[in-house]
Amino acid sequence: MGLLDRLLAGRRMRDPVRGTAEVVSCSERRGRDEERVAAARMKVVENDYESCHLQLVVAAETVPATAVAQQTPVHRSRWPAPGMTLPATIDRANPSNVRIEWDEVPDARARARQRAERNATPGRAGRRRPRNRPKDRFDDRMRRLEKLARLHAAGELTDAEFAEQKRKLFDR
């Protein structure tokens, strides 16, 4: 067993399974000025990766949803946002042992393109709830009024309840 194997022994997955990790929260990416100051202080070449603190809910087939906190280096172009669902490999034996598959996460440009395409899809307008036309509203109110009248005639509603329901129906 080599040095690397001994160092990674605690993180090695015994029973890996593909799943998802939903981002509940994550640290913010530093701005350009902050990056330059940090790079100057550490006297290192500017890097495209930055440490990200993540709060995740991971799940997979046969693995119950589990809350996990993780700190990991993330490429700036693939920086996550709360609400994103990331591809992950999860250890069934220890669900808190998670590896995010960052190479499968779309970069910022690809995500923006996907959002634009979703918003521009002609069928999107068809998903909205159609407004009721006046005739439809009238017919709907008449059906409800007939139902109230039947309930009142059957003795299910008192005179006061019937009057109150009629008032509510026509105040809309």
C-alpha positions as CSV (number, residue, x, y, z in Angstrom):
1,M,0.0,0.0,0.0
2,G,1.5,3.3,-1.1
3,L,1.5,6.6,0.6
4,L,-1.4,7.9,-1.5
5,D,-3.4,4.8,-0.8
6,R,-2.9,5.3,3.0
7,L,-3.8,9.0,2.8
8,L,-7.0,8.2,0.8
9,A,-8.0,5.1,2.8
10,G,-10.6,6.9,4.8
11,R,-12.1,8.6,1.7
12,R,-12.1,5.5,-0.6
13,M,-15.6,4.3,-1.5
14,R,-16.4,0.7,-0.6
15,D,-19.8,0.5,-2.4
16,P,-20.1,3.5,-4.9
17,V,-23.4,4.3,-6.6
18,R,-24.3,7.1,-8.9
19,G,-26.7,9.6,-7.5
20,T,-27.4,13.3,-7.2
21,A,-26.4,16.1,-4.8
22,E,-28.8,19.0,-4.5
23,V,-27.0,22.3,-3.5
24,V,-28.8,23.7,-0.4
25,S,-26.2,26.5,0.1
26,C,-22.7,27.3,-1.1
27,S,-20.0,29.9,-0.4
28,E,-19.7,32.8,-2.8
29,R,-17.0,33.0,-5.3
30,R,-14.4,35.7,-4.6
31,G,-14.4,38.7,-6.9
32,R,-11.6,39.5,-9.3
33,D,-10.0,42.1,-7.0
34,E,-10.1,39.8,-4.0
35,E,-8.5,37.0,-6.2
36,R,-5.6,39.3,-7.2
37,V,-5.0,40.4,-3.6
38,A,-5.1,36.7,-2.4
39,A,-2.7,35.7,-5.2
40,A,-0.3,38.5,-4.4
41,R,-0.3,37.6,-0.7
42,M,0.4,34.0,-1.4
43,K,2.8,34.8,-4.3
44,V,1.2,32.2,-6.5
45,V,0.1,32.2,-10.0
46,E,-3.6,32.9,-10.3
47,N,-5.6,29.7,-10.3
48,D,-8.9,28.8,-12.0
49,Y,-10.0,26.8,-8.9
50,E,-11.3,28.1,-5.6
51,S,-12.4,26.4,-2.4
52,C,-16.1,26.1,-2.1
53,H,-18.1,25.2,1.1
54,L,-21.2,23.3,0.2
55,Q,-24.3,22.1,2.1
56,L,-25.8,19.3,0.1
57,V,-28.6,16.8,0.2
58,V,-27.4,13.6,-1.5
59,A,-29.5,10.7,-2.7
60,A,-29.3,7.7,-4.9
61,E,-31.1,4.5,-5.5
62,T,-31.1,2.5,-2.2
63,V,-29.4,5.5,-0.5
64,P,-31.8,7.7,1.6
65,A,-31.5,11.5,1.3
66,T,-28.6,12.6,3.5
67,A,-27.4,16.1,4.5
68,V,-23.7,16.5,3.8
69,A,-21.3,19.4,4.3
70,Q,-18.3,19.4,2.0
71,Q,-15.4,21.7,1.1
72,T,-14.0,21.1,-2.3
73,P,-12.0,22.9,-5.0
74,V,-14.3,24.1,-7.8
75,H,-13.5,25.6,-11.2
76,R,-14.9,29.1,-11.5
77,S,-16.8,28.3,-14.6
78,R,-18.7,25.4,-12.8
79,W,-19.4,27.3,-9.6
80,P,-22.7,25.9,-8.1
81,A,-25.7,27.8,-7.0
82,P,-28.4,26.9,-4.4
83,G,-31.1,24.8,-6.0
84,M,-28.7,23.1,-8.6
85,T,-28.7,19.3,-8.8
86,L,-25.2,18.0,-9.3
87,P,-24.2,14.5,-10.5
88,A,-22.4,12.6,-7.7
89,T,-21.0,9.3,-6.7
90,I,-22.1,8.3,-3.2
91,D,-20.8,5.6,-1.0
92,R,-23.7,3.3,0.0
93,A,-21.8,2.2,3.1
94,N,-21.2,5.9,4.2
95,P,-23.5,8.4,2.4
96,S,-21.5,11.3,3.7
97,N,-18.6,10.2,1.5
98,V,-19.6,11.9,-1.7
99,R,-17.6,12.8,-4.9
100,I,-19.2,15.5,-7.1
101,E,-18.6,14.7,-10.7
102,W,-17.5,18.2,-11.7
103,D,-16.6,17.3,-15.2
104,E,-20.2,16.5,-15.9
105,V,-21.5,19.8,-14.5
106,P,-22.2,22.3,-17.4
107,D,-20.2,25.4,-17.3
108,A,-21.8,28.9,-16.8
109,R,-22.1,29.6,-20.5
110,A,-23.8,26.2,-21.2
111,R,-26.2,26.8,-18.2
112,A,-27.0,30.3,-19.5
113,R,-27.7,28.9,-23.0
114,Q,-30.0,26.2,-21.6
115,R,-32.0,28.9,-19.6
116,A,-32.3,31.0,-22.8
117,E,-33.5,28.0,-24.8
118,R,-36.0,27.1,-22.2
119,N,-37.3,30.7,-22.1
120,A,-37.5,30.9,-25.9
121,T,-39.3,27.6,-26.4
122,P,-42.6,28.3,-28.2
123,G,-44.4,25.6,-26.1
124,R,-43.5,27.4,-22.9
125,A,-46.3,29.9,-23.5
126,G,-48.7,27.0,-23.7
127,R,-47.8,25.9,-20.2
128,R,-49.4,29.0,-18.6
129,R,-52.8,28.6,-17.2
130,P,-55.3,30.0,-19.7
131,R,-57.4,32.9,-18.4
132,N,-61.0,32.2,-18.0
133,R,-63.1,34.0,-20.6
134,P,-66.2,35.9,-19.3
135,K,-68.5,33.2,-20.8
136,D,-66.6,30.4,-19.1
137,R,-66.7,32.3,-15.7
138,F,-70.5,32.8,-16.1
139,D,-71.0,29.1,-16.9
140,D,-68.8,28.1,-13.9
141,R,-70.8,30.3,-11.6
142,M,-74.1,29.0,-12.8
143,R,-72.9,25.4,-12.2
144,R,-71.8,26.3,-8.7
145,L,-75.1,28.1,-8.0
146,E,-77.1,25.1,-9.2
147,K,-75.1,22.9,-6.9
148,L,-75.7,25.3,-3.9
149,A,-79.4,25.3,-4.7
150,R,-79.5,21.5,-4.7
151,L,-77.7,21.3,-1.4
152,H,-80.1,24.0,0.1
153,A,-83.2,22.1,-1.2
154,A,-81.8,18.8,0.3
155,G,-81.4,20.5,3.6
156,E,-77.6,20.3,3.6
157,L,-77.3,24.1,3.8
158,T,-79.3,26.5,6.0
159,D,-80.8,29.7,4.6
160,A,-78.0,31.7,6.1
161,E,-75.3,29.4,4.8
162,F,-76.9,29.4,1.3
163,A,-77.0,33.2,1.3
164,E,-73.4,33.4,2.4
165,Q,-72.2,31.0,-0.2
166,K,-74.1,32.9,-2.9
167,R,-72.6,36.2,-1.8
168,K,-69.1,34.6,-1.9
169,L,-69.7,33.2,-5.4
170,F,-70.8,36.5,-6.9
171,D,-68.2,38.7,-5.1
172,R,-65.4,37.0,-7.1
